[in-house]
Amino acid sequence: MKKLFALALVIALMAGGAQAQKRDNRKSGKTIPSSMVDGKGNKTFGNSVKAPEIRQLPEPVIGMDMPFKMALEQRRTIRTIREDELPIDLISSLLWSAYGINRAEESRRVVPSAVNVQEFDVYLFDRQGVYLYDAQKKALIMVAEGDYRKVISSQPFFEKAPVSIVLVANYDRMKIFKDKSVRDFYAAVDCGYISQNIYLFSASAKLATVACGGINHDELGKLLRITNGKAMLAHPVGFAEE
Ligand SMILES: Cc1cc2nc3c(=O)[nH]c(=O)nc-3n(C[C@H](O)[C@H](O)[C@H](O)COP(=O)(O)O)c2cc1C
């Protein structure tokens, strides 16, 4: 009888420990986005123990010194993009110009958005993987490992450009707009601001870019696990061919 009681006590203690572990995990906030996939499209995070790779970006300070009038004069579409890698400092400035936070105390951005819903998710594609830009932390969070640049579009500059930015409207953040046509309209307008900032930064930093609406919406939707939203526009970015 005593042995039976001891066994029951051990089982009860073990169950309690497991519950406490679960509570601790919730408290630490270590939830991993379910959208994370490996180079073959398999889910590697969420149910598995592998943690997402996070790349801290340097402060965005370079490439933004061109006088505004000159940047407007220089803004143009350039499709002849070299394969050479872009330095991480330039990538950091590019992402900050596109969608960075310029008023940290209010979490407001360099671009406006209707009713400040900030519905865009900005992804960076490079030879190593696909990353979500975390503007708050100035970091890149890997969401897929591997070279997916060709998935964006069959237009040839995506294969060559060392990085491409994909702008995804997340309609979960637009529920305030009841009408789908209103959501579509505001998402398109907000997308334009980001795209123009990418153009102006590229002019200032003497980089080549092109706004592209001709992208593989469905394949991007699958890769980025877009459930309520749309990949709207993509920008390959790199040094221009001479
Ligand atoms: C919404 C939008 C979608 C575009 N889609 C493409 C595209 O899929 N492929 C492409 O080569 N250029 C695309 N462009 C670039 C335009 O062709 C280019 O901006 C236009 O010819 C004017 O040239 P500029 O930007 O040098 O003034 C797009 C531009 C915009 C604004």
The ligand as a MOL file (V3000), in Angstrom:
LIG
                    3D

  0  0  0     0  0            999 V3000
M  V30 BEGIN CTAB
M  V30 COUNTS 31 33 0 0 0
M  V30 BEGIN ATOM
M  V30 1 C 3.1500 49.2270 -60.1470 0
M  V30 2 C 4.3150 49.0300 -61.0970 0
M  V30 3 C 4.5510 47.7760 -61.6110 0
M  V30 4 C 5.6520 47.5730 -62.4630 0
M  V30 5 N 5.9120 46.2930 -62.8930 0
M  V30 6 C 7.0050 46.0920 -63.6750 0
M  V30 7 C 7.3580 44.7620 -64.0500 0
M  V30 8 O 6.6950 43.7850 -63.6930 0
M  V30 9 N 8.4710 44.6190 -64.8220 0
M  V30 10 C 9.2470 45.6680 -65.2120 0
M  V30 11 O 10.2430 45.4470 -65.9130 0
M  V30 12 N 8.9460 46.9300 -64.8520 0
M  V30 13 C 7.8560 47.1740 -64.0790 0
M  V30 14 N 7.5710 48.4530 -63.6380 0
M  V30 15 C 8.4880 49.5510 -63.9550 0
M  V30 16 C 7.8930 50.5030 -65.0130 0
M  V30 17 O 7.9280 49.8740 -66.2620 0
M  V30 18 C 8.6840 51.8000 -65.0100 0
M  V30 19 O 8.5250 52.4550 -63.7670 0
M  V30 20 C 8.2130 52.7060 -66.1200 0
M  V30 21 O 8.6170 52.2220 -67.3830 0
M  V30 22 C 8.7650 54.1260 -65.9850 0
M  V30 23 O 10.1780 54.1310 -65.9700 0
M  V30 24 P 10.9600 54.9090 -64.8160 0
M  V30 25 O 10.6600 54.1880 -63.5250 0
M  V30 26 O 12.4070 54.8300 -65.1700 0
M  V30 27 O 10.4460 56.3020 -64.7590 0
M  V30 28 C 6.4960 48.6640 -62.7970 0
M  V30 29 C 6.2350 49.9190 -62.2470 0
M  V30 30 C 5.1860 50.1110 -61.3960 0
M  V30 31 C 4.9620 51.4650 -60.7850 0
M  V30 END ATOM
M  V30 BEGIN BOND
M  V30 1 1 1 2
M  V30 2 1 2 3
M  V30 3 2 2 30
M  V30 4 2 3 4
M  V30 5 1 4 5
M  V30 6 1 4 28
M  V30 7 2 5 6
M  V30 8 1 6 7
M  V30 9 1 6 13
M  V30 10 2 7 8
M  V30 11 1 7 9
M  V30 12 1 9 10
M  V30 13 2 10 11
M  V30 14 1 10 12
M  V30 15 2 12 13
M  V30 16 1 13 14
M  V30 17 1 14 15
M  V30 18 1 14 28
M  V30 19 1 15 16
M  V30 20 1 16 17
M  V30 21 1 16 18
M  V30 22 1 18 19
M  V30 23 1 18 20
M  V30 24 1 20 21
M  V30 25 1 20 22
M  V30 26 1 22 23
M  V30 27 1 23 24
M  V30 28 2 24 25
M  V30 29 1 24 26
M  V30 30 1 24 27
M  V30 31 2 28 29
M  V30 32 1 29 30
M  V30 33 1 30 31
M  V30 END BOND
M  V30 END CTAB
M  END
